[in-house]
């Protein structure tokens, strides 16, 4: 998560990236963009806004040595050599082109940008931004001809969101340079994250919290909901969020004791956890610090609603995990041959 309050653009260049499977070639600019005031004032927040809500960071990855990671290498060269920006930006686009291993990978504009004054966790630094614009939108352009106004349709870049982008800070920790990434076109996420950037999540509390909450959400939807219903699923998710809110450190053994009442559910969770780790190629820690920013973000994504085929919905409060257990009962009516929920309350709110 960054602050762009004091940020500025010091260098900016646009290239075109093709796709070798579609016989489209790259096209390179030779000079930096010289902004007018209106374009600059629109461009700066357009590029940096998505990173203001990014809570997880990445680090460069390589099977042998991260110094051999192409983007890490190119970025380091740009930071060290002031006059290398234009030529190295072309190498970045060429590297992106080489990763187009499918005809589905879209061509587009590549913006390579040097930012100054980026604030990240109390530190002010410069950063290199790489952005790919894949989708153009239609807009109307009016013009004057023969003393009358006419209209035509043109295509351009929408100022609402960036398709793909990364921000590589000129700041490192024990794992290497800090990288932030966004991707609003996730149909080819492996192409951007794994192949072009070759990055992995940082080994920190943000990642550990994210992984465990993803495990719990998947377990609730793939195991609890099909076997025990939405009430059991939502109760588990509410208890999970409550446990994370009440504890600064998550201990997995204590989590299972607090959240599950039946031993069979613990065994199901343990079996699913092993399967999840294998599928995701990761090892979830038995104890880790809770990242509050990640918790709050993931909590907003969880929908604790019971949707019934009789066009009735029951919405549960995720911040009150005990309420659904105490005031909501599920049963089966033999006469109607239908399931039912019984809700207890004192007064309508």
C-alpha positions as a Markdown table, in Angstrom:
| # | Residue | x | y | z |
|---|---|---|---|---|
| 1 | Unk | 0.0 | 0.0 | 0.0 |
| 2 | Unk | 1.5 | 3.3 | -1.1 |
| 3 | Unk | 0.8 | 6.9 | -0.8 |
| 4 | Unk | 1.0 | 9.1 | -3.9 |
| 5 | Unk | 0.6 | 12.4 | -2.1 |
| 6 | Unk | 4.1 | 13.6 | -3.0 |
| 7 | Unk | 4.6 | 11.4 | -6.1 |
| 8 | Unk | 5.7 | 12.7 | -9.5 |
| 9 | Unk | 6.6 | 11.4 | -12.9 |
| 10 | Unk | 10.2 | 12.0 | -14.0 |
| 11 | Unk | 10.4 | 9.8 | -17.1 |
| 12 | Unk | 7.7 | 8.3 | -19.3 |
| 13 | Unk | 7.8 | 6.4 | -22.5 |
| 14 | Unk | 5.3 | 4.5 | -24.6 |
| 15 | Unk | 6.0 | 1.4 | -26.7 |
| 16 | Unk | 3.8 | -1.1 | -28.5 |
| 17 | Unk | 4.1 | -4.8 | -27.8 |
| 18 | Unk | 3.0 | -7.4 | -30.4 |
| 19 | Unk | 2.4 | -11.1 | -30.2 |
| 20 | Unk | 4.7 | -13.5 | -32.0 |
| 21 | Unk | 1.8 | -16.0 | -32.5 |
| 22 | Unk | -0.3 | -13.3 | -34.3 |
| 23 | Unk | 2.7 | -12.0 | -36.4 |
| 24 | Unk | 2.4 | -8.6 | -34.8 |
| 25 | Unk | 5.7 | -6.8 | -34.1 |
| 26 | Unk | 6.8 | -4.5 | -31.4 |
| 27 | Unk | 7.0 | -0.8 | -32.1 |
| 28 | Unk | 9.4 | 1.4 | -30.1 |
| 29 | Unk | 9.5 | 5.1 | -29.3 |
| 30 | Unk | 12.8 | 6.9 | -29.4 |
| 31 | Unk | 11.9 | 9.8 | -27.1 |
| 32 | Unk | 10.3 | 10.4 | -23.8 |
| 33 | Unk | 6.7 | 11.8 | -23.6 |
| 34 | Unk | 6.5 | 15.6 | -22.9 |
| 35 | Unk | 3.3 | 16.0 | -21.0 |
| 36 | Unk | 1.0 | 19.0 | -21.1 |
| 37 | Unk | -0.4 | 20.0 | -17.7 |
| 38 | Unk | -3.9 | 18.4 | -18.3 |
| 39 | Unk | -2.5 | 15.1 | -19.5 |
| 40 | Unk | 0.0 | 14.9 | -16.6 |
| 41 | Unk | -2.6 | 15.7 | -14.0 |
| 42 | Unk | -4.8 | 12.8 | -15.4 |
| 43 | Unk | -2.0 | 10.3 | -15.9 |
| 44 | Unk | -0.3 | 10.4 | -12.5 |
| 45 | Unk | -3.4 | 9.3 | -10.4 |
| 46 | Unk | -4.5 | 6.9 | -13.2 |
| 47 | Unk | -1.3 | 4.9 | -12.9 |
| 48 | Unk | -0.8 | 5.0 | -9.1 |
| 49 | Unk | -4.3 | 4.8 | -7.8 |
| 50 | Unk | -4.6 | 1.0 | -7.9 |
| 51 | Unk | -1.5 | 0.6 | -5.7 |
| 52 | Unk | -3.1 | 2.6 | -3.0 |
| 53 | Unk | -5.2 | -0.4 | -1.9 |
| 54 | Unk | -2.6 | -3.1 | -2.6 |
| 55 | Unk | -1.9 | -4.7 | 0.7 |
| 56 | Unk | 0.3 | -7.6 | -0.4 |
| 57 | Unk | 3.7 | -7.3 | -2.0 |
| 58 | Unk | 5.9 | -9.6 | -4.1 |
| 59 | Unk | 9.5 | -10.4 | -4.5 |
| 60 | Unk | 11.4 | -11.4 | -7.6 |
| 61 | Unk | 11.8 | -15.1 | -8.2 |
| 62 | Unk | 14.3 | -17.3 | -10.1 |
| 63 | Unk | 15.2 | -20.9 | -10.0 |
| 64 | Unk | 18.9 | -20.2 | -9.6 |
| 65 | Unk | 19.5 | -16.6 | -8.5 |
| 66 | Unk | 17.1 | -13.6 | -8.4 |
| 67 | Unk | 19.9 | -11.5 | -9.8 |
| 68 | Unk | 19.2 | -13.4 | -13.1 |
| 69 | Unk | 15.6 | -12.4 | -13.1 |
| 70 | Unk | 15.2 | -10.3 | -16.2 |
| 71 | Unk | 12.9 | -7.6 | -14.8 |
| 72 | Unk | 15.0 | -7.4 | -11.6 |
| 73 | Unk | 18.1 | -7.0 | -13.8 |
| 74 | Unk | 16.6 | -4.3 | -16.0 |
| 75 | Unk | 15.1 | -2.4 | -13.1 |
| 76 | Unk | 18.5 | -2.4 | -11.3 |
| 77 | Unk | 20.2 | -1.0 | -14.4 |
| 78 | Unk | 17.6 | 1.8 | -14.7 |
| 79 | Unk | 18.0 | 2.8 | -11.1 |
| 80 | Unk | 21.8 | 2.9 | -11.4 |
| 81 | Unk | 22.3 | 4.4 | -14.8 |
| 82 | Unk | 20.3 | 7.6 | -15.4 |
| 83 | Unk | 20.8 | 7.6 | -19.2 |
| 84 | Unk | 19.8 | 3.9 | -19.6 |
| 85 | Unk | 16.1 | 4.4 | -19.3 |
| 86 | Unk | 15.0 | 4.5 | -22.9 |
| 87 | Unk | 17.1 | 1.6 | -24.2 |
| 88 | Unk | 16.3 | -0.6 | -21.2 |
| 89 | Unk | 12.6 | 0.1 | -21.5 |
| 90 | Unk | 12.8 | -1.4 | -25.0 |
| 91 | Unk | 14.4 | -4.5 | -23.5 |
| 92 | Unk | 11.5 | -4.8 | -21.1 |
| 93 | Unk | 9.0 | -4.7 | -24.0 |
| 94 | Unk | 11.0 | -7.3 | -25.9 |
| 95 | Unk | 11.0 | -9.5 | -22.8 |
| 96 | Unk | 7.2 | -9.1 | -22.5 |
| 97 | Unk | 6.9 | -10.0 | -26.2 |
| 98 | Unk | 8.9 | -13.2 | -25.7 |
| 99 | Unk | 6.4 | -14.3 | -23.0 |
| 100 | Unk | 3.4 | -14.2 | -25.5 |
| 101 | Unk | 3.3 | -18.0 | -25.8 |
| 102 | Unk | -0.4 | -18.0 | -26.9 |
| 103 | Unk | -2.5 | -16.4 | -29.6 |
| 104 | Unk | -4.8 | -15.2 | -26.8 |
| 105 | Unk | -2.2 | -12.9 | -25.3 |
| 106 | Unk | -3.3 | -9.4 | -26.3 |
| 107 | Unk | -1.1 | -6.8 | -28.0 |
| 108 | Unk | -1.2 | -3.3 | -26.5 |
| 109 | Unk | 0.6 | -0.2 | -25.3 |
| 110 | Unk | 3.4 | -0.6 | -22.8 |
| 111 | Unk | 4.0 | 2.4 | -20.5 |
| 112 | Unk | 7.4 | 2.5 | -18.7 |
| 113 | Unk | 7.5 | 5.2 | -16.1 |
| 114 | Unk | 9.9 | 6.4 | -13.5 |
| 115 | Unk | 8.2 | 7.8 | -10.4 |
| 116 | Unk | 9.7 | 10.0 | -7.6 |
| 117 | Unk | 8.4 | 10.5 | -4.1 |
| 118 | Unk | 6.6 | 7.2 | -3.6 |
| 119 | Unk | 5.8 | 6.6 | 0.1 |
| 120 | Unk | 5.7 | 3.0 | 1.3 |
| 121 | Unk | 5.6 | 2.0 | 4.9 |
| 122 | Unk | 7.0 | 5.3 | 6.1 |
| 123 | Unk | 9.8 | 5.4 | 3.5 |
| 124 | Unk | 10.0 | 7.7 | 0.5 |
| 125 | Unk | 11.6 | 6.3 | -2.6 |
| 126 | Unk | 11.6 | 6.3 | -6.3 |
| 127 | Unk | 10.0 | 3.4 | -8.3 |
| 128 | Unk | 9.8 | 2.0 | -11.8 |
| 129 | Unk | 6.3 | 1.3 | -13.2 |
| 130 | Unk | 5.5 | -1.0 | -16.1 |
| 131 | Unk | 2.0 | -0.9 | -17.4 |
| 132 | Unk | 0.3 | -2.8 | -20.2 |
| 133 | Unk | -2.9 | -1.3 | -21.8 |
| 134 | Unk | -4.7 | -4.1 | -23.6 |
| 135 | Unk | -8.3 | -2.8 | -24.0 |
| 136 | Unk | -9.3 | 0.4 | -25.7 |
| 137 | Unk | -12.7 | 2.0 | -25.3 |
| 138 | Unk | -14.9 | 3.8 | -27.8 |
| 139 | Unk | -15.6 | 7.5 | -27.4 |
| 140 | Unk | -17.3 | 10.2 | -29.4 |
| 141 | Unk | -15.2 | 13.0 | -30.9 |
| 142 | Unk | -17.0 | 16.1 | -32.2 |
| 143 | Unk | -15.4 | 18.3 | -34.9 |
| 144 | Unk | -16.2 | 21.3 | -37.0 |
| 145 | Unk | -16.5 | 20.9 | -40.7 |
| 146 | Unk | -18.1 | 23.3 | -43.2 |
| 147 | Unk | -19.4 | 25.5 | -40.4 |
| 148 | Unk | -21.3 | 22.5 | -38.9 |
| 149 | Unk | -20.3 | 20.1 | -36.1 |
| 150 | Unk | -20.1 | 16.4 | -36.8 |
| 151 | Unk | -19.3 | 13.4 | -34.7 |
| 152 | Unk | -17.1 | 10.3 | -35.2 |
| 153 | Unk | -16.1 | 7.3 | -33.0 |
| 154 | Unk | -12.5 | 6.9 | -31.9 |
| 155 | Unk | -10.8 | 4.4 | -29.7 |
| 156 | Unk | -8.7 | 5.4 | -26.7 |
| 157 | Unk | -7.4 | 4.4 | -23.3 |
| 158 | Unk | -10.0 | 4.5 | -20.5 |
| 159 | Unk | -8.8 | 6.6 | -17.5 |
| 160 | Unk | -10.8 | 4.3 | -15.1 |
| 161 | Unk | -8.4 | 1.4 | -14.6 |
| 162 | Unk | -5.1 | -0.1 | -15.8 |
| 163 | Unk | -5.3 | -3.5 | -17.3 |
| 164 | Unk | -1.9 | -4.7 | -16.0 |
| 165 | Unk | 0.7 | -2.9 | -14.0 |
| 166 | Unk | 3.6 | -3.3 | -11.6 |
| 167 | Unk | 5.5 | -0.9 | -9.3 |
| 168 | Unk | 9.1 | -1.9 | -8.5 |
| 169 | Unk | 10.4 | 0.1 | -5.6 |
| 170 | Unk | 14.0 | 1.2 | -5.3 |
| 171 | Unk | 13.8 | -0.3 | -1.8 |
| 172 | Unk | 14.7 | -3.9 | -0.7 |
| 173 | Unk | 14.4 | -6.1 | 2.3 |
| 174 | Unk | 16.0 | -9.4 | 3.1 |
| 175 | Unk | 14.1 | -11.1 | 0.2 |
| 176 | Unk | 15.0 | -8.5 | -2.4 |
| 177 | Unk | 13.3 | -5.5 | -4.1 |
| 178 | Unk | 9.7 | -4.8 | -3.1 |
| 179 | Unk | 7.3 | -5.3 | -6.0 |
| 180 | Unk | 3.6 | -4.4 | -6.2 |
| 181 | Unk | 1.4 | -5.8 | -9.0 |
| 182 | Unk | -2.1 | -5.4 | -10.3 |
| 183 | Unk | -4.0 | -7.4 | -13.0 |
| 184 | Unk | -7.5 | -6.5 | -13.9 |
| 185 | Unk | -7.6 | -9.0 | -16.8 |
| 186 | Unk | -7.0 | -12.3 | -14.9 |
| 187 | Unk | -7.6 | -14.6 | -17.9 |
| 188 | Unk | -3.9 | -14.7 | -18.5 |
| 189 | Unk | -2.6 | -14.1 | -14.9 |
| 190 | Unk | 0.2 | -16.6 | -15.3 |
| 191 | Unk | 1.6 | -14.7 | -18.3 |
| 192 | Unk | 2.0 | -11.5 | -16.3 |
| 193 | Unk | 3.0 | -12.7 | -12.8 |
| 194 | Unk | 4.9 | -15.9 | -13.4 |
| 195 | Unk | 6.3 | -15.5 | -16.9 |
| 196 | Unk | 6.9 | -11.8 | -17.4 |
| 197 | Unk | 7.7 | -10.6 | -13.9 |
| 198 | Unk | 8.5 | -14.0 | -12.4 |
| 199 | Unk | 7.5 | -12.9 | -8.9 |
| 200 | Unk | 6.2 | -14.6 | -5.7 |
| 201 | Unk | 4.4 | -13.3 | -2.7 |
| 202 | Unk | 6.6 | -12.0 | 0.1 |
| 203 | Unk | 7.2 | -14.3 | 3.1 |
| 204 | Unk | 5.4 | -12.0 | 5.5 |
| 205 | Unk | 2.3 | -11.7 | 7.7 |
| 206 | Unk | 0.3 | -10.3 | 4.7 |
| 207 | Unk | 0.9 | -13.5 | 2.7 |
| 208 | Unk | 0.4 | -15.9 | 5.6 |
| 209 | Unk | -2.9 | -14.2 | 6.6 |
| 210 | Unk | -4.1 | -14.3 | 3.0 |
| 211 | Unk | -3.1 | -17.9 | 2.4 |
| 212 | Unk | -4.9 | -19.1 | 5.6 |
| 213 | Unk | -8.1 | -17.1 | 4.8 |
| 214 | Unk | -8.1 | -18.5 | 1.3 |
| 215 | Unk | -7.8 | -22.0 | 2.7 |
| 216 | Unk | -10.7 | -21.4 | 5.1 |
| 217 | Unk | -12.9 | -19.9 | 2.3 |
| 218 | Unk | -12.2 | -22.8 | -0.1 |
| 219 | Unk | -12.8 | -25.4 | 2.7 |
| 220 | Unk | -16.1 | -23.8 | 3.6 |
| 221 | Unk | -17.4 | -23.8 | -0.1 |
| 222 | Unk | -16.0 | -27.1 | -1.2 |
| 223 | Unk | -16.5 | -29.2 | 2.0 |
| 224 | Unk | -18.8 | -27.7 | 4.5 |
| 225 | Unk | -21.5 | -26.2 | 2.1 |
| 226 | Unk | -22.0 | -29.4 | 0.0 |
| 227 | Unk | -22.1 | -31.7 | 3.1 |
| 228 | Unk | -23.6 | -29.6 | 5.8 |
| 229 | Unk | -25.3 | -26.6 | 4.2 |
| 230 | Unk | -24.9 | -22.9 | 4.0 |
| 231 | Unk | -25.7 | -22.3 | 7.6 |
| 232 | Unk | -22.7 | -24.4 | 8.7 |
| 233 | Unk | -20.5 | -22.8 | 6.0 |
| 234 | Unk | -21.4 | -19.2 | 7.2 |
| 235 | Unk | -21.0 | -20.1 | 10.8 |
| 236 | Unk | -17.5 | -21.4 | 10.2 |
| 237 | Unk | -16.5 | -18.3 | 8.2 |
| 238 | Unk | -17.9 | -16.0 | 10.9 |
| 239 | Unk | -15.9 | -17.9 | 13.6 |
| 240 | Unk | -12.8 | -17.8 | 11.5 |
| 241 | Unk | -13.0 | -14.0 | 11.1 |
| 242 | Unk | -13.8 | -13.6 | 14.8 |
| 243 | Unk | -10.7 | -15.7 | 15.7 |
| 244 | Unk | -8.4 | -13.6 | 13.5 |
| 245 | Unk | -9.9 | -10.4 | 15.1 |
| 246 | Unk | -9.4 | -11.6 | 18.6 |
| 247 | Unk | -5.8 | -12.9 | 18.1 |
| 248 | Unk | -2.7 | -11.0 | 17.0 |
| 249 | Unk | -1.0 | -14.4 | 16.4 |
| 250 | Unk | -2.7 | -17.4 | 14.8 |
| 251 | Unk | -1.8 | -20.8 | 16.1 |
| 252 | Unk | -3.3 | -23.4 | 13.8 |
| 253 | Unk | -3.9 | -26.0 | 16.6 |
| 254 | Unk | -5.6 | -23.4 | 18.8 |
| 255 | Unk | -7.6 | -22.2 | 15.7 |
| 256 | Unk | -9.0 | -25.8 | 15.2 |
| 257 | Unk | -9.9 | -26.1 | 18.9 |
| 258 | Unk | -11.7 | -22.8 | 19.0 |
| 259 | Unk | -13.5 | -22.9 | 15.7 |
| 260 | Unk | -14.6 | -26.6 | 15.4 |
| 261 | Unk | -16.8 | -28.4 | 17.9 |
| 262 | Unk | -16.7 | -31.8 | 16.4 |
| 263 | Unk | -13.6 | -34.0 | 15.9 |
| 264 | Unk | -14.8 | -35.1 | 12.4 |
| 265 | Unk | -14.8 | -31.5 | 11.2 |
| 266 | Unk | -11.2 | -31.1 | 12.4 |
| 267 | Unk | -10.2 | -34.2 | 10.5 |
| 268 | Unk | -11.9 | -32.9 | 7.3 |
| 269 | Unk | -10.1 | -29.6 | 7.7 |
| 270 | Unk | -6.7 | -31.2 | 8.2 |
| 271 | Unk | -7.2 | -33.4 | 5.1 |
| 272 | Unk | -8.3 | -30.5 | 3.0 |
| 273 | Unk | -5.4 | -28.4 | 4.3 |
| 274 | Unk | -2.9 | -31.0 | 3.0 |
| 275 | Unk | -4.7 | -31.1 | -0.4 |
| 276 | Unk | -4.8 | -27.3 | -0.6 |
| 277 | Unk | -1.1 | -27.1 | 0.1 |
| 278 | Unk | -0.3 | -29.6 | -2.6 |
| 279 | Unk | -2.5 | -27.9 | -5.2 |
| 280 | Unk | -1.1 | -24.5 | -4.4 |
| 281 | Unk | 2.5 | -25.7 | -4.0 |
| 282 | Unk | 2.9 | -24.0 | -0.6 |
| 283 | Unk | 3.3 | -24.9 | 3.1 |
| 284 | Unk | 1.1 | -23.0 | 5.5 |
| 285 | Unk | 2.8 | -22.1 | 8.7 |
| 286 | Unk | 1.6 | -23.5 | 12.0 |
| 287 | Unk | 1.9 | -20.0 | 13.6 |
| 288 | Unk | 2.0 | -16.5 | 12.1 |
| 289 | Unk | 1.1 | -12.9 | 12.8 |
| 290 | Unk | -2.2 | -11.6 | 11.7 |
| 291 | Unk | -2.1 | -8.8 | 9.1 |
| 292 | Unk | -5.0 | -6.6 | 10.0 |
| 293 | Unk | -5.1 | -4.8 | 6.5 |
| 294 | Unk | -5.4 | -8.2 | 4.8 |
| 295 | Unk | -8.1 | -9.4 | 7.3 |
| 296 | Unk | -10.2 | -6.3 | 6.7 |
| 297 | Unk | -9.9 | -6.5 | 3.0 |
| 298 | Unk | -10.8 | -10.3 | 2.9 |
| 299 | Unk | -13.6 | -9.8 | 5.4 |
| 300 | Unk | -15.4 | -7.4 | 3.0 |
| 301 | Unk | -15.3 | -10.1 | 0.3 |
| 302 | Unk | -17.1 | -12.7 | 2.4 |
| 303 | Unk | -20.8 | -12.9 | 1.8 |
| 304 | Unk | -22.6 | -14.7 | 4.6 |
| 305 | Unk | -26.0 | -15.1 | 3.1 |
| 306 | Unk | -28.3 | -18.2 | 2.9 |
| 307 | Unk | -30.1 | -18.1 | -0.4 |
| 308 | Unk | -33.1 | -20.4 | -0.6 |
| 309 | Unk | -35.0 | -21.8 | -3.6 |
| 310 | Unk | -38.2 | -20.2 | -2.3 |
| 311 | Unk | -36.9 | -16.7 | -3.1 |
| 312 | Unk | -36.0 | -16.0 | 0.5 |
| 313 | Unk | -32.6 | -14.9 | 1.7 |
| 314 | Unk | -31.2 | -14.9 | 5.3 |
| 315 | Unk | -28.3 | -12.5 | 5.8 |
| 316 | Unk | -26.0 | -13.3 | 8.8 |
| 317 | Unk | -23.7 | -10.8 | 10.5 |
| 318 | Unk | -20.1 | -12.0 | 10.1 |
| 319 | Unk | -19.1 | -10.0 | 13.2 |
| 320 | Unk | -21.5 | -12.0 | 15.4 |
| 321 | Unk | -20.6 | -15.7 | 14.9 |
| 322 | Unk | -22.5 | -16.9 | 18.0 |
| 323 | Unk | -25.8 | -15.4 | 16.8 |
| 324 | Unk | -26.5 | -17.9 | 14.0 |
| 325 | Unk | -25.8 | -20.8 | 16.4 |
| 326 | Unk | -28.0 | -19.4 | 19.1 |
| 327 | Unk | -30.9 | -17.9 | 17.2 |
| 328 | Unk | -31.1 | -19.9 | 14.0 |
| 329 | Unk | -32.3 | -23.5 | 13.8 |
| 330 | Unk | -32.4 | -25.7 | 10.7 |
| 331 | Unk | -34.9 | -28.6 | 10.4 |
| 332 | Unk | -37.0 | -30.8 | 8.2 |
| 333 | Unk | -40.9 | -30.7 | 8.0 |
| 334 | Unk | -42.2 | -34.2 | 7.3 |
| 335 | Unk | -45.6 | -33.0 | 6.3 |
| 336 | Unk | -44.4 | -30.5 | 3.7 |
| 337 | Unk | -41.3 | -32.6 | 2.8 |
| 338 | Unk | -39.2 | -29.4 | 2.9 |
| 339 | Unk | -36.3 | -28.1 | 4.9 |
| 340 | Unk | -36.9 | -25.0 | 7.1 |
| 341 | Unk | -35.1 | -22.4 | 9.2 |
| 342 | Unk | -36.5 | -21.1 | 12.5 |
| 343 | Unk | -35.3 | -17.6 | 13.5 |
| 344 | Unk | -35.6 | -16.3 | 17.1 |
| 345 | Unk | -35.7 | -12.5 | 17.9 |
| 346 | Unk | -37.1 | -10.0 | 20.4 |
| 347 | Unk | -38.0 | -7.2 | 18.0 |
| 348 | Unk | -37.7 | -6.2 | 14.4 |
| 349 | Unk | -34.9 | -3.7 | 13.9 |
